[in-house]
Amino acid sequence: MYRKEINERSPLRVFERSIQGGLGKGNVGVVMSRAGAGKTAFLVDIALDELMRERKVLHINIDNPVEKVREFYDEIFSDLAESQKLERRERAHLVVERNRLIQTYGRESFSMDKVKEGIRLASEHMSFDPEVIIVDGWPKFSKATDDDVQELVNLAKQYNCEVWVSARARREDERDDRGIPTKISRFDSMLSVVINLEPHSDHIRLQIVKDHDNKDAASLFLELDPRTLLVKWR
């Protein structure tokens, strides 16, 4: 199967349709789960899907080196290529590498000003203008301020791109009637989409808990395979 066929048949097309065609430029989406339940894997799945459509993705990770993030991409790409019998694998991998930029920061050294400076330099020297930005590890929603989350919204709007972030949800968290921890839902007006990853014995279920202004979020018959870390049909 060729790269474009994989994109067309990907379960992520159903995911997109279930959130009104996707997150949308200028919007912020959150992927939440308990620790170790697949937040980073799902963000990488989203990123790889965009990259294989030759869209520019900036992946920002807090506390992990570039090499570790790249290895995670390579592992998931390899599983995808193997499971889908990808033709011209090296060429597809080159497309991924060409359209992706990874930036990593220590938690104490991270700032949105540094991110914006990195984007400016990438645009000027590499003609790299991101269409999707992944921010894995910031903000920490239990300590986040309105200004922190507004900075993410401003980032999405300034660069006319989609911004996806991760959030840790604990079992003991106080939650609203949708099941969103109040530490996240207090920023509801600034967040367009919220996805929950619910671990079960042999799979991780994907749940849409906020879908833009839609009051009735669609049910997803999709799951994350804990072995391959790929999104698949349930």
ChimeraX attribute file (.defattr): number of C-alpha atoms within 10 A of each C-alpha:
attribute: neighborCount
match mode: 1-to-1
recipient: residues
	/A:1	12
	/A:2	14
	/A:3	21
	/A:4	12
	/A:5	11
	/A:6	17
	/A:7	16
	/A:8	11
	/A:9	10
	/A:10	16
	/A:11	18
	/A:12	19
	/A:13	14
	/A:14	16
	/A:15	21
	/A:16	13
	/A:17	12
	/A:18	16
	/A:19	20
	/A:20	13
	/A:21	11
	/A:22	19
	/A:23	21
	/A:24	20
	/A:25	15
	/A:26	20
	/A:27	23
	/A:28	28
	/A:29	25
	/A:30	21
	/A:31	24
	/A:32	25
	/A:33	22
	/A:34	16
	/A:35	11
	/A:36	10
	/A:37	20
	/A:38	23
	/A:39	24
	/A:40	22
	/A:41	21
	/A:42	19
	/A:43	20
	/A:44	22
	/A:45	21
	/A:46	18
	/A:47	24
	/A:48	25
	/A:49	20
	/A:50	19
	/A:51	22
	/A:52	20
	/A:53	17
	/A:54	15
	/A:55	19
	/A:56	23
	/A:57	28
	/A:58	22
	/A:59	24
	/A:60	22
	/A:61	22
	/A:62	18
	/A:63	15
	/A:64	16
	/A:65	14
	/A:66	16
	/A:67	11
	/A:68	10
	/A:69	18
	/A:70	15
	/A:71	11
	/A:72	14
	/A:73	18
	/A:74	16
	/A:75	13
	/A:76	18
	/A:77	23
	/A:78	16
	/A:79	15
	/A:80	19
	/A:81	21
	/A:82	12
	/A:83	11
	/A:84	15
	/A:85	14
	/A:86	17
	/A:87	13
	/A:88	12
	/A:89	17
	/A:90	11
	/A:91	11
	/A:92	21
	/A:93	18
	/A:94	11
	/A:95	17
	/A:96	25
	/A:97	19
	/A:98	15
	/A:99	20
	/A:100	21
	/A:101	20
	/A:102	17
	/A:103	17
	/A:104	19
	/A:105	18
	/A:106	12
	/A:107	14
	/A:108	8
	/A:109	9
	/A:110	15
	/A:111	13
	/A:112	12
	/A:113	10
	/A:114	12
	/A:115	17
	/A:116	14
	/A:117	11
	/A:118	13
	/A:119	21
	/A:120	15
	/A:121	14
	/A:122	15
	/A:123	13
	/A:124	11
	/A:125	9
	/A:126	10
	/A:127	11
	/A:128	19
	/A:129	21
	/A:130	22
	/A:131	19
	/A:132	26
	/A:133	24
	/A:134	23
	/A:135	22
	/A:136	22
	/A:137	20
	/A:138	19
	/A:139	18
	/A:140	14
	/A:141	21
	/A:142	14
	/A:143	8
	/A:144	14
	/A:145	14
	/A:146	10
	/A:147	9
	/A:148	16
	/A:149	18
	/A:150	15
	/A:151	14
	/A:152	26
	/A:153	21
	/A:154	14
	/A:155	21
	/A:156	22
	/A:157	16
	/A:158	11
	/A:159	18
	/A:160	17
	/A:161	23
	/A:162	24
	/A:163	28
	/A:164	25
	/A:165	22
	/A:166	25
	/A:167	25
	/A:168	18
	/A:169	22
	/A:170	12
	/A:171	9
	/A:172	7
	/A:173	13
	/A:174	12
	/A:175	15
	/A:176	13
	/A:177	7
	/A:178	11
	/A:179	13
	/A:180	21
	/A:181	22
	/A:182	16
	/A:183	19
	/A:184	21
	/A:185	18
	/A:186	15
	/A:187	15
	/A:188	15
	/A:189	9
	/A:190	16
	/A:191	22
	/A:192	20
	/A:193	24
	/A:194	26
	/A:195	20
	/A:196	23
	/A:197	22
	/A:198	17
	/A:199	18
	/A:200	11
	/A:201	6
	/A:202	11
	/A:203	19
	/A:204	22
	/A:205	19
	/A:206	23
	/A:207	21
	/A:208	20
	/A:209	18
	/A:210	25
	/A:211	21
	/A:212	21
	/A:213	10
	/A:214	12
	/A:215	9
	/A:216	10
	/A:217	17
	/A:218	17
	/A:219	12
	/A:220	15
	/A:221	14
	/A:222	19
	/A:223	23
	/A:224	25
	/A:225	18
	/A:226	17
	/A:227	9
	/A:228	16
	/A:229	22
	/A:230	21
	/A:231	23
	/A:232	16
	/A:233	13
	/A:234	14
